[in-house]
Amino acid sequence: MADSGSDIWATTGLPRDLIDLSADLFAVYDSDDRLCFANPAYRAAYHCDPAERRSWRDIMRANHEARRGPVIQTEKIEAWLMTALARRGTVPHRGFEAELHDGRWIWITETVCPDGRMLFHASDVTSLRSESRTLRDERDAARRASWTDPLTGMPNRRYLMERLEGWLQAQRALPDFGAHSIAVLDLDHFKQLNDFYGHAIGDAVLVSFCHRVVEHIRTIDLFGRIGGEEFLLFLPNCPVDAALTRLEALQAVIAEGPTHALQTGITYTFSAGVAGFAPGEDLHETIRRADRLLYRAKTEGRARVRG
């Protein structure tokens, strides 16, 4: 087993032999969201081998194509994956219910380390409160819709602010606040692109941009659309200098050209402002500082990052 998995078991104190014998599902994903440990119950349910070091998205995609493993109710698996990845790993702990193709329902908990490693645990809850499962599904779907930008599938402003406020409150209770960054990103000359090519192409550009970003940020980073062609990216445990380097690398990725989401040959760029979190500063003031730095990037010629 890889070191990242071993570290988590050492931290939890869970005995590996009992984990292997358990009917519960256990797995560990590394900071790159690749499977590095799975007990027999998880391997059987998700049809995967940790020796292959496959990413979570590849495992989900393969299961969806074969109609096995977890039930994913969509015909647009790539869009579903991008929406799921935008939320995956962005909170230290979450729990939710899921259906498997073999008829079982499982209660899943995900625990995320500060460096992005994730411990997955699931128990069979098929017989528990089955009469109210439809009502719970409808409630959860409505909640997800209220947190999701309908065009891009990314978290919307409401979700971002709720998550960030909760994170900030918890972080301030720690003895060491740490170094964290927040960036405001804006697509360059988007109004002209929209006016010239039409709204359908403009929408495709927004979706393409979101897909590119989600594919190249860390699991623990939080990204979403806050309005129009403006986006927010939260980078925990990442000082401003490192955040600037990462955003410049992302600019190089965007400059490579269209993706599967945009086959028109249209290219585009973005500008960004990056601010570091101050321990006693209001979240909205931090975002305003990042926004002012974005404005500076725009006035200096666009397609650049300022911090």
BELWONOR-V754130 format. One record per residue. N is the residue number from 1. RES is the residue in one small letter. SS is DSSP state (H for helix, E for strand, L for the rest). OMEGA is omega in degrees with one decimal (999 if undefined). Layout:
n = [N,N]
res = [RES,RES]
ss = [SS,SS]
omega = [OMEGA,OMEGA]
//
This chain:
n = [1,2,3,4,5,6,7,8,9,10,11,12,13,14,15,16,17,18,19,20,21,22,23,24,25,26,27,28,29,30,31,32,33,34,35,36,37,38,39,40,41,42,43,44,45,46,47,48,49,50,51,52,53,54,55,56,57,58,59,60,61,62,63,64,65,66,67,68,69,70,71,72,73,74,75,76,77,78,79,80,81,82,83,84,85,86,87,88,89,90,91,92,93,94,95,96,97,98,99,100,101,102,103,104,105,106,107,108,109,110,111,112,113,114,115,116,117,118,119,120,121,122,123,124,125,126,127,128,129,130,131,132,133,134,135,136,137,138,139,140,141,142,143,144,145,146,147,148,149,150,151,152,153,154,155,156,157,158,159,160,161,162,163,164,165,166,167,168,169,170,171,172,173,174,175,176,177,178,179,180,181,182,183,184,185,186,187,188,189,190,191,192,193,194,195,196,197,198,199,200,201,202,203,204,205,206,207,208,209,210,211,212,213,214,215,216,217,218,219,220,221,222,223,224,225,226,227,228,229,230,231,232,233,234,235,236,237,238,239,240,241,242,243,244,245,246,247,248,249,250,251,252,253,254,255,256,257,258,259,260,261,262,263,264,265,266,267,268,269,270,271,272,273,274,275,276,277,278,279,280,281,282,283,284,285,286,287,288,289,290,291,292,293,294,295,296,297,298,299,300,301,302,303,304,305,306,307]
res = [m,a,d,s,g,s,d,i,w,a,t,t,g,l,p,r,d,l,i,d,l,s,a,d,l,f,a,v,y,d,s,d,d,r,l,c,f,a,n,p,a,y,r,a,a,y,h,c,d,p,a,e,r,r,s,w,r,d,i,m,r,a,n,h,e,a,r,r,g,p,v,i,q,t,e,k,i,e,a,w,l,m,t,a,l,a,r,r,g,t,v,p,h,r,g,f,e,a,e,l,h,d,g,r,w,i,w,i,t,e,t,v,c,p,d,g,r,m,l,f,h,a,s,d,v,t,s,l,r,s,e,s,r,t,l,r,d,e,r,d,a,a,r,r,a,s,w,t,d,p,l,t,g,m,p,n,r,r,y,l,m,e,r,l,e,g,w,l,q,a,q,r,a,l,p,d,f,g,a,h,s,i,a,v,l,d,l,d,h,f,k,q,l,n,d,f,y,g,h,a,i,g,d,a,v,l,v,s,f,c,h,r,v,v,e,h,i,r,t,i,d,l,f,g,r,i,g,g,e,e,f,l,l,f,l,p,n,c,p,v,d,a,a,l,t,r,l,e,a,l,q,a,v,i,a,e,g,p,t,h,a,l,q,t,g,i,t,y,t,f,s,a,g,v,a,g,f,a,p,g,e,d,l,h,e,t,i,r,r,a,d,r,l,l,y,r,a,k,t,e,g,r,a,r,v,r,g]
ss = [L,L,H,H,H,H,H,H,H,H,H,H,L,L,L,H,H,H,H,H,H,L,L,L,E,E,E,E,E,L,L,L,L,E,E,E,E,E,L,H,H,H,H,H,H,H,L,L,L,H,H,H,L,L,E,H,H,H,H,H,H,H,H,H,H,H,L,L,L,E,L,L,L,L,L,L,H,H,H,H,H,H,H,H,H,H,H,L,L,L,L,L,E,E,E,E,E,E,E,E,L,L,L,L,E,E,E,E,E,E,E,E,L,L,L,L,L,E,E,E,E,E,E,E,L,L,L,L,L,H,H,H,H,H,H,H,H,H,H,H,H,H,H,H,H,H,L,E,L,L,L,L,L,L,E,L,H,H,H,H,H,H,H,H,H,H,H,H,H,H,H,H,L,L,L,L,L,L,L,L,E,E,E,E,E,E,E,L,L,H,H,H,H,H,H,H,H,L,H,H,H,H,H,H,H,H,H,H,H,H,H,H,H,H,H,H,L,L,L,L,L,E,E,E,E,E,E,L,L,E,E,E,E,E,E,L,L,L,L,H,H,H,H,H,H,H,H,H,H,H,H,H,H,H,H,L,L,L,L,L,L,L,L,L,L,L,L,L,L,E,E,E,E,E,E,E,L,L,L,L,L,L,H,H,H,H,H,H,H,H,H,H,H,H,H,H,H,H,H,L,L,L,L,L,E,E,L]
omega = [-177.8,-177.2,-178.4,176.5,179.8,-179.7,-178.5,180.0,178.3,-179.6,-176.6,-176.6,-179.4,179.8,-175.4,-177.1,178.0,176.5,-179.9,-179.4,-173.2,172.7,175.3,-179.9,176.0,175.7,175.3,173.4,-178.8,-175.4,173.8,179.7,174.9,-178.0,178.8,171.9,172.5,177.4,-176.0,-179.4,178.0,-178.7,-179.8,-177.3,-174.9,172.8,-176.0,179.2,-178.4,178.4,-179.4,178.4,-179.4,178.1,178.2,-177.4,178.7,177.8,179.2,-179.0,-179.4,178.7,179.2,-179.2,-178.6,-178.1,178.0,-179.5,-178.8,177.4,177.4,-172.3,177.1,171.4,-179.1,-171.6,-178.5,177.2,178.1,-179.6,-180.0,178.3,179.7,-178.9,-179.8,179.1,-175.0,174.6,-176.2,173.8,-176.4,-176.8,172.9,177.7,-179.7,-178.3,179.1,178.8,174.3,-179.3,178.9,175.7,-179.8,168.3,-179.4,173.3,-174.0,168.2,176.9,177.9,-172.7,174.5,178.0,-179.8,175.1,176.2,-174.4,172.9,179.5,174.4,179.1,177.4,178.4,179.2,-175.3,-174.5,-175.0,174.0,-177.6,-177.8,-178.7,-175.9,179.4,179.1,179.0,178.4,-179.9,177.8,-178.9,179.3,178.2,178.7,179.0,179.4,-178.8,-178.8,-169.3,172.0,-172.1,-179.3,-171.7,-174.8,-180.0,172.3,178.6,-176.9,-178.6,179.9,-178.6,-177.3,178.8,-180.0,-177.7,177.5,179.0,178.3,-177.0,178.7,179.6,-177.3,-178.8,177.9,-179.1,-179.9,179.5,-176.2,179.3,-179.5,-176.6,-176.2,174.1,-177.4,170.9,-176.6,-179.0,178.4,-177.1,175.3,-175.4,-179.7,178.3,177.9,179.8,-177.8,-175.1,-174.1,-178.2,-174.1,180.0,177.7,177.1,177.4,179.5,177.1,179.4,179.5,178.8,-179.8,-179.8,179.4,179.8,-177.9,-176.5,179.7,-172.0,174.1,179.4,177.3,-175.0,177.8,-179.5,-176.2,177.1,-178.6,-179.4,175.1,176.7,177.9,-177.3,-174.9,178.6,178.7,177.9,-177.1,179.7,179.1,-177.7,178.7,-173.2,-178.9,178.9,178.7,178.2,179.0,-179.0,179.0,175.4,175.4,177.6,176.4,178.5,177.9,-179.9,-177.8,-179.7,176.8,-172.5,174.1,177.5,-178.3,-176.3,-173.9,-174.7,-175.1,178.8,173.8,-178.6,179.0,174.4,172.9,-177.9,171.6,-175.2,177.9,175.0,178.2,171.6,-173.0,-175.7,-173.7,175.1,-179.0,-176.3,176.2,176.5,178.6,178.0,177.6,176.9,179.6,177.5,177.5,173.4,179.2,177.5,177.9,179.6,-176.7,179.9,174.0,178.3,-178.8,179.9,-177.9,179.1,179.2,999]
//
